[in-house]
Amino acid sequence: MELVYAGLGLIALAWIIQLYYILRGNREIQPVFVGIYMVAVVLLVVGDILGNLILLSVFELSTLVAAGLVLVKLVIGK
């Protein structure tokens, strides 16, 4: 359960960082936001697997893949 709390905390941190950039006038998705979000989702997936919530972990893995594609586009696609 601690992994889930850590993951959710990191997701909140990632959104705070993204909000900081937006408030400074930069409306682009920040790679650091996506990176922290991905680490958080990995923690959620591991926590779900340890808690035997396999179906939920599959859904979270799909968001991890989508975030990875966004990160690749942000870093390489420029």
C-alpha positions in Angstrom: 0.0 0.0 0.0 2.9 2.3 0.7 3.9 2.1 -3.0 0.5 3.4 -4.0 0.8 6.3 -1.6 4.3 7.1 -3.0 3.0 6.9 -6.5 0.0 9.2 -5.9 2.3 11.6 -4.1 4.6 11.7 -7.1 1.7 12.3 -9.4 0.7 15.3 -7.3 4.3 16.6 -7.4 4.4 16.2 -11.1 1.2 18.2 -11.5 2.5 20.9 -9.2 5.7 21.2 -11.3 3.6 21.4 -14.5 1.4 24.1 -12.9 4.5 26.1 -12.0 5.5 26.2 -15.6 2.0 27.1 -16.8 1.8 30.0 -14.3 5.1 31.3 -15.6 3.6 31.4 -19.1 5.0 28.2 -20.6 2.0 26.2 -21.7 3.9 23.2 -23.1 3.9 19.8 -21.5 7.2 19.6 -19.6 9.3 16.4 -20.0 10.1 16.5 -16.2 6.3 16.3 -15.6 6.0 13.3 -17.8 9.1 11.6 -16.4 7.9 12.0 -12.8 4.4 10.8 -13.8 5.9 7.7 -15.4 7.9 6.8 -12.3 4.7 7.3 -10.2 2.7 5.0 -12.5 5.4 2.3 -12.2 5.0 2.5 -8.4 1.3 2.2 -8.8 1.6 -0.8 -11.1 4.0 -2.6 -8.7 1.7 -1.8 -5.7 -1.3 -3.2 -7.7 0.5 -6.4 -8.6 1.6 -6.9 -5.0 -2.0 -6.3 -4.0 -3.2 -8.8 -6.6 -5.1 -6.1 -8.6 -3.9 -7.3 -12.0 -6.7 -5.8 -14.1 -6.0 -2.3 -12.6 -2.3 -2.7 -13.2 -3.0 -3.5 -16.9 -5.0 -0.2 -17.2 -2.2 1.7 -15.5 0.4 0.1 -17.8 -1.6 1.5 -20.7 -1.2 5.0 -19.3 2.5 4.3 -18.8 2.9 3.4 -22.5 1.0 6.5 -23.5 3.1 8.8 -21.3 6.2 7.2 -22.7 5.1 8.0 -26.2 4.4 11.6 -25.2 7.9 11.8 -23.6 9.6 10.4 -26.7 7.7 13.0 -28.8 8.7 15.8 -26.4 12.3 14.9 -26.3 13.1 13.6 -29.7 10.3 15.2 -31.8 11.6 18.7 -31.5 
